[in-house]
Amino acid sequence: MYAWLPEDVHELNGRREGLLLLLVAAFVFVNGVALSLAVDGAPLWQHLWGPIVWFLAIAAAHVLLFLFRPQHDPLLLPMFALLSGWGIILIDRLAVNFMARQVMWVVLGTAVMLAVTILPRNLRILRRYRYTLLIAGLLLLASTLLFGVNPSGYGAALWLPVPLPYMGPIFYFQPSELLKLLLVIFLASYFSEREALLRQSHVKGLRGTFPYLAPLLLMWGFCMLLLVWQRDLGAATLFFIVFLALLYLATGDRRYVAAGMVLMLLAGIFAYFLFDVVALRVDAWWNPWPDALGRAFQIVQSLYAVAAGGLTGQGAGQGFPIYIPVVHSDFVFAAVAEEWGLTGSLSLVAVFMLLAYRGLRLAMLNRRPFRVYLAAGITLLFSIQALLIMGGVTKLLPLTGVTLPFISYGGSSMLISSIMFGLLLHMSQEDVPASQRLAIRSQQSRP
């Protein structure tokens, strides 16, 4: 009797997604024109070609998803579009030399997201070859100890140069970005196979659970060792929190959370006395003002930028965020706070909160354990990474040096984040009964 309802729901979702994309496009183009007027006094092509290319890529993604995967979550693509389009405006404002590269990464990321969403029939290969994928990622990360470089010429050598024929090493790949996704895939596969055993054995205490966790802890410890060896402590912190959250999701045992927090505190104290960069970031977080013109200059300028933004911001292109060192990467949220104000900052926070809600909702509605853990792990990656960098920029947390997904400049981050978005879109097509989908939507439409 209700056979026509699913198709009608698909059309409704397509219209909703299209309307949201039009609103996002209006935001991106208005800010692109405003930036051009503020910088050059007229709407010039050099500021508008990026948003135009971005719009064509997003429009193609909307059409292809509606044709091949009409059951996907209609809110995910607009969130991807808003974050990537806002990132293009910010890179044009903060690092114009990287503008063309950022647009290229957004287009490639959109293509990769579509490929991950549309092409695979299932995700069985990820679950089956979890050890192979993780070991490959670890080998790539370990290779940076021998062949790693830093494109800026200073700092940790966390990138691998990828030579292209007759063009030289123009592409730099950061293996830790790929490793975070591979680690989540590994954890999702491992926990999905041992969920029942872990939940039953944790009643017996640590002695009953340890045999099932030993291989997992060994792999995780190897990851952490390499990351600390590389001094990439931001990624190490992100990995640890995601690992701890998924472990709690699999076992339901709060003792693991308490033990993990104690271990994190001890590791932080140990790193404070062992690594100068950690001591610098903790001291700058605790009290940056005594060294405001020296080592704490970056965080002090960030606080000035946040304060200068006020409620509505200075306007696109009318603030002074370029006074902050490396603002296009680590401190891009400070630029948002200065030129879009508290309104823009809270809007960006709301986007990541909505992404967290939709991702966790997707995990709750899914009926396959592997997809439950994978969706939850990817959502945690996005949420915790955004929380760490936004908290660090505003001095709520010590700075970790991770990037803000889709907003900060970075090709490796853009590609891996796009793959993760594609996986969420792919899993959002899980065959939930039509009656359940309609019941969920009707509940959401109520006040």
Beta strands, then each sheet from edge to edge (+ up, - down):
strand 1: 160-164
strand 2: 168-173
sheet 1: 1+ 2-
end
